[in-house]
């Protein structure tokens, strides 16, 4: 029997329906609402604002709801291999080897920040090995083999120690969660209806000067914590194998 693919995430119209229930805007059996009806132009703006809030909270807590991976091939060697300070950098416009600019490879346009990087020698089927991070900037290391290259992220630019050979890079990175243009679209955050609805209700009531806005935001943060705790338990799992006693 064929498997039918289903969209992943939360349907936008399900969120706005939940918002109306929170705002008591479904009285007299009118599920379309009066003050937060889907036809109102401000509804989708409040929803996109809620998506930004919830996404940023989840990302800061380490929930990888909006990550991608990409590959950059044939990253060039440094133009100054004898210089112990030699570096190369890659940005959204291309690559610089210390002297010349190249149009490729370049960073993906939707990259907000890299999370993990792996490297290998270009033109091989070698396994990718992790690239270390230099959070205080790249030190004076001279020309490196690809297994010892470090990286630094500064001002939307990826800096690498000079390598003796061209590199392929595998990069896992944070990308923005796209805004919705229609309430029939799916928001790519699973099990987030409660968080998004309460956040949307909070922002709507805040715009009206309602002191209840803080209560909605607290409920939103509680729902976010539930998602974060579930993710944290998954990350904290360890493998265990019972020892054979024969």
Residue, then its C-alpha position, 0 to 999 in steps of 0.5 A: x500500500x503506498x504511503x501518502x506524504x502529509x505536510x509537516x508542521x502546523x496549519x496556519x488556519x488551525x492556529x487562528x481558530x485556536x486564537x479565536x477560542x482564546x479570545x472568546x471570539x467564537x460566541x453564538x456558534x460563529x467560528x469565523x469570529x468578529x474581531x479576529x476573523x481570518x478575513x481581517x488583514x491584520x490577522x496574518x501579520x500578528x500570526x507572522x509576528x508570533x512565528x518569529x517570536x516562537x522560532x527565535x525562542x526555540x532556536x535559542x533553546x537549541x531546538x533545530x526546527x529551522x536548520x538545513x545542510x549544504x555542501x560547498x565544493x572546491x574551496x580554494x587554497x590560500x594565495x599565501x601558503x607561506x604566511x602563518x597568518x594565512x586565511x580564506x573567507x567565504x561570504x554570500x558573494x563568493x570566496x576570497x583566497x587572500x588575494x583574489x575573489x571567486x564567485x563560487x563557492x558562496x554561502x546560501x542566501x538563507x544562512x543566518x549562522x552555521x552550527x556545524x562544519x565538516x571538511x574533506x579533500x576535494x575530489x575524493x570520497x573521504x569521510x567528512x571530519x569535523x571542523x573545530x571552532x575558534x570563537x575568539x578568532x583564528x590563531x596563527x597556525x600556518x598551512x594546515x591539513x584539512x583535518x586540522x582546519x578551524x573556522x570562525x564566524x564573524x560579520x556574516x562571513x565564514x573564515x577558515x585557516x589556510x589549507x594545503x589542499x582544496x576543500x569540500x565543506x558540509x555545513x549545517x546552519x540555521x535558516x529563517x522560518x518563512x512567513x506565511x502568505x496564506x492561512x492555508x499554508x503550513x508553519x514548519x514547526x511541529x506541535x506548536x499550535x498552542x504556543x503560536x496561538x497564545x503568542x498571537x493572542x498576546x500580541x493582539x491584546x497588547x495592541x489593544x492595551x489589554x492587561x491580559x496580554x501578559x497572561x497569554x504570553x506566559x502560556x505561550x512560554x509554557x508551551x515553548x518549554x514543553x517543546x524544548x523539554x521534549x527536544x532536550x530529552x532526545x538529545x540527552x539519551x545515551x546508548x546502553x547495551x547490557x554486558x553479556x555474562x556467559 
